[in-house]
Amino acid sequence: MSKSKGNVVVPNELLETHGSDAVRYWAASARLGTDAAFDEGQMKIGRRLAIKVLNAARFALTFELPKGVSDVSEPVDRAMLAALRNQIAVATKAFEDYDHTKALETTETFFWTFADDYVELVKERAYGQGDFTPEQVGSAVLALRQALGIMVRLLAPFIPYATEEVWSWWQQGSVHRSSWPTEDELSDFLEADLYTLASEALILVRKTKSDAKLSMKAEILSAELSGPKELSKLRSDLMAVGKIAELKLSEGGLALTKVEFAPAE
C-alpha cells in the first residue's frame, strides 16, 4: 500500500467482513523478510479455518466418556496422538526459529487431516454404534479431547478468538494464559505411521463411492481391501464409517476391490 498512490486500505471494513481471526490469519501467513501481498482470499481461508475449529470442537466434545475408561488404547487413536506429538515438535521448533508461518502451515495441515479424516473415521465408535466395547469407545473419546486441547493451543496465536471460545467450553481460564503444549504431554504415543494409512484408506473408501456416484452413506454389502498388514488394526473403524457389512483384507498395494453395493431403495 502507498499513501501517494491512494491505495491504502483501512482495516475496519475487513474486520467487519471477515472477522479479526481471519485478518490475523492473513497477517500470520506472511513470511518474515518478504513483502506481504494484500489478499482477501487468504482471509476467507482463515475464516473457514476458524469456523471449522469451532465446529470440530463442538462435535468432539459431544461424546460421553464411558465410566471407568481412562486409557487411549486403540491403535489408530494412539497413532493420531503420536502424529500430533510430532507436530508439537515441528511447531515449537518453527517458533524458536522465528518462522511463525511454518508453525501455522504445518499445524493447519494437521488440523484439517484430523477434522476431515480422523474424526470421520472414529465417529461411529465414539458414538458407541456397532459392536464396540466401552474401552474402544472411550479410547476415541479420550483421544479426541486430548487432541483438541493441544490443537487449540497450537492454533491460539493465529486465530485467538475462535480458540479462546473453544477453550472456554471445557477448560478453566484463558487459552492464552495456558502453557504451550510439549511433547511430554504425549510421551506414551510414539508410532505415527498408522495415522497416514488410516487417512489413505478412508479416502479410498470415499473415492469408491464417489466414482459410483453414490452417497457416502451408501451401504456396501462386501468388499476386499488390500494393503499393508497393519490394515487389520483399522478394520472395525473402516467398516463402521464405510457402512461395509463384510470386509476381507489381503496384503498388497492399497486398493478396494470386489465392491458390492447394497441395492438402491
C-alpha positions in Angstrom: 0.0 0.0 0.0 1.1 3.5 -0.7 -0.4 6.8 0.5 0.9 8.6 -2.6 -0.8 6.1 -4.9 -4.0 6.3 -2.9 -4.4 2.6 -2.5 -4.4 2.4 1.3 -6.9 0.0 2.8 -8.1 0.6 6.4 -8.9 -2.5 8.4 -12.4 -1.5 9.7 -14.3 -3.0 6.8 -12.1 -6.0 6.6 -12.7 -6.8 10.3 -16.4 -6.4 9.8 -16.5 -8.6 6.7 -14.1 -11.4 7.6 -13.6 -11.1 11.3 -10.5 -10.5 13.4 -9.3 -14.1 13.3 -9.4 -14.1 9.5 -7.4 -10.9 9.2 -4.8 -12.1 11.8 -4.5 -15.4 9.8 -3.7 -13.5 6.7 -1.1 -11.4 8.5 0.4 -14.6 10.1 0.7 -16.1 6.6 3.3 -13.5 5.6 6.9 -14.7 5.9 9.5 -12.5 7.6 11.6 -10.6 5.2 9.2 -10.8 2.3 6.5 -8.4 1.0 3.0 -9.3 2.2 0.5 -9.1 -0.6 -2.9 -7.9 0.3 -5.1 -11.0 -0.2 -8.7 -11.2 0.9 -8.6 -14.8 -0.4 -6.3 -15.7 2.5 -8.7 -14.0 4.9 -11.5 -16.2 3.6 -9.4 -19.3 4.2 -8.6 -18.0 7.7 -12.3 -17.5 8.4 -13.1 -21.0 7.1 -10.4 -22.4 9.5 -11.8 -20.6 12.5 -15.3 -21.8 11.7 -14.1 -25.4 11.3 -12.2 -25.3 14.6 -15.5 -24.2 16.3 -17.5 -26.9 14.6 -14.9 -29.7 15.1 -14.6 -28.8 18.8 -18.3 -28.7 19.3 -18.6 -32.2 17.6 -15.6 -33.7 19.5 -17.0 -32.6 22.9 -20.4 -34.1 22.4 -19.3 -37.6 23.1 -19.7 -39.1 26.6 -16.8 -41.0 28.1 -17.9 -44.5 29.4 -17.4 -44.9 33.1 -14.2 -46.5 34.2 -12.3 -45.8 30.9 -9.1 -43.8 31.3 -6.7 -45.0 28.6 -6.3 -44.4 24.9 -5.9 -48.0 23.8 -6.9 -48.3 20.1 -4.0 -48.3 17.6 -5.4 -45.6 15.3 -6.1 -43.3 18.3 -2.6 -43.8 19.6 -1.2 -43.2 16.1 -3.1 -39.9 15.8 -1.7 -38.7 19.1 1.8 -39.8 18.1 1.5 -37.8 14.9 0.3 -34.8 17.0 3.3 -35.2 19.2 5.5 -34.8 16.1 3.5 -31.7 15.1 4.2 -30.2 18.5 7.9 -30.6 17.9 7.7 -29.0 14.4 5.6 -26.0 15.5 7.8 -25.4 18.6 11.0 -25.5 16.5 9.4 -23.2 14.0 8.6 -20.6 16.6 12.1 -20.9 18.1 13.4 -20.1 14.6 11.1 -17.1 14.3 9.3 -18.9 11.5 5.7 -18.4 12.6 4.4 -19.1 9.0 5.8 -22.6 9.1 4.2 -23.1 12.5 0.8 -22.0 11.1 1.1 -24.0 7.9 2.0 -27.3 9.5 -0.5 -27.0 12.3 -3.2 -26.1 9.9 -2.4 -29.1 7.7 -2.5 -31.4 10.7 -5.8 -29.9 11.9 -7.6 -30.4 8.5 -6.4 -34.1 8.3 -7.7 -34.6 11.9 -11.0 -32.9 11.2 -11.7 -34.4 7.7 -10.2 -37.9 8.2 -9.6 -38.9 11.8 -12.9 -37.6 13.2 -14.8 -39.1 10.3 -13.1 -42.5 10.8 -13.8 -42.8 14.6 -17.1 -41.0 15.0 -19.2 -44.2 14.8 -17.0 -45.7 17.5 -17.2 -42.5 19.6 -20.9 -42.6 19.3 -20.9 -46.2 20.6 -22.6 -47.5 17.5 -21.9 -51.1 16.5 -20.2 -53.8 18.4 -17.5 -51.7 20.0 -16.6 -52.2 23.7 -16.7 -49.4 26.2 -12.9 -49.4 26.2 -12.9 -48.9 22.4 -15.5 -46.1 22.7 -13.6 -44.4 25.5 -10.3 -44.6 23.6 -11.8 -42.5 20.8 -13.4 -40.0 23.2 -10.3 -39.5 25.2 -8.1 -39.1 22.1 -10.5 -36.5 20.6 -10.4 -34.5 23.8 -6.7 -34.7 24.3 -6.0 -33.8 20.6 -8.5 -30.9 20.8 -6.8 -29.4 23.9 -3.4 -29.4 22.2 -4.5 -28.2 18.8 -6.4 -25.3 20.3 -3.2 -24.1 22.0 -1.2 -24.6 18.8 -3.6 -22.5 16.8 -4.2 -19.9 19.5 -1.5 -17.5 18.3 -3.2 -17.4 14.8 -6.9 -17.5 15.4 -7.1 -16.2 19.0 -10.9 -15.5 19.3 -12.1 -18.9 18.0 -9.6 -20.8 20.1 -10.5 -18.8 23.2 -14.2 -19.6 22.6 -13.5 -23.3 22.2 -11.2 -23.4 25.3 -14.0 -21.9 27.4 -16.3 -24.7 26.6 -14.5 -27.2 28.8 -11.4 -25.6 30.3 -10.8 -23.1 33.0 -9.1 -19.7 32.4 -7.8 -18.4 29.1 -6.1 -20.4 26.4 -3.7 -17.5 26.0 -2.5 -18.0 29.6 -2.3 -21.7 29.4 1.1 -23.5 28.8 2.4 -24.1 25.3 2.0 -27.9 24.5 5.0 -30.1 24.9 6.0 -33.5 23.5 6.0 -34.8 27.1 2.2 -34.5 27.2 2.1 -37.3 24.6 5.2 -39.2 25.7 3.3 -42.5 25.6 2.5 -42.2 21.9 5.3 -42.9 19.5 4.1 -44.8 16.5 2.5 -42.5 14.0 2.7 -44.4 10.7 -0.8 -45.9 11.1 -2.3 -42.5 11.1 -1.3 -41.8 7.5 -2.5 -45.2 6.4 -5.9 -44.6 8.1 -6.3 -41.4 6.1 -5.4 -43.0 2.8 -7.7 -46.0 3.4 -10.6 -43.7 4.3 -10.0 -41.5 1.2 -10.1 -44.7 -0.9 -13.5 -45.8 0.6 -14.9 -42.3 -0.2 -13.5 -42.3 -3.7 -15.0 -45.7 -4.4 -18.4 -44.4 -3.5 -17.9 -41.1 -5.3 -16.8 -42.9 -8.5 -20.0 -45.0 -8.3 -22.0 -41.7 -7.9 -23.3 -42.8 -4.6 -23.8 -41.1 -1.3 -21.2 -41.5 1.4 -24.0 -43.2 3.4 -24.5 -45.9 0.8 -24.1 -49.4 2.2 -21.5 -51.8 0.9 -22.5 -55.5 1.3 -19.0 -56.8 0.7 -15.6 -55.7 -0.4 -11.9 -56.6 -0.4 -9.3 -54.2 0.9 -5.6 -54.8 0.1 -2.7 -53.0 1.7 -0.1 -53.3 4.5 -0.9 -55.9 7.2 -1.5 -53.0 9.6 -4.8 -52.5 7.9 -6.2 -55.1 10.3 -5.9 -52.5 13.1 -8.3 -50.2 11.1 -10.8 -52.9 10.1 -13.6 -52.2 12.6 -13.5 -48.4 12.1 -13.4 -48.6 8.3 -16.4 -51.0 8.3 -18.3 -48.6 10.6 -17.6 -45.4 8.7 -17.9 -47.0 5.3 -21.0 -48.9 6.2 -19.4 -52.1 5.0 -21.1 -55.3 6.1 -18.3 -57.7 5.1 -14.7 -56.6 4.6 -12.0 -59.1 3.5 -8.4 -58.0 4.0 -5.3 -59.0 1.9 -1.7 -57.9 1.6 -0.6 -55.8 -1.4 -0.9 -52.3 -2.7 -3.7 -50.2 -1.2 -6.8 -50.9 -3.2 -10.5 -51.5 -2.6 -11.8 -54.2 -4.9 -14.7 -56.6 -5.4 -17.1 -54.0 -4.1 -20.8 -55.0 -3.9 -23.1 -52.1 -3.1 -26.5 -52.7 -1.5 -29.4 -52.3 -3.9 -30.8 -48.8 -4.1 -34.1 -48.5 -2.3 
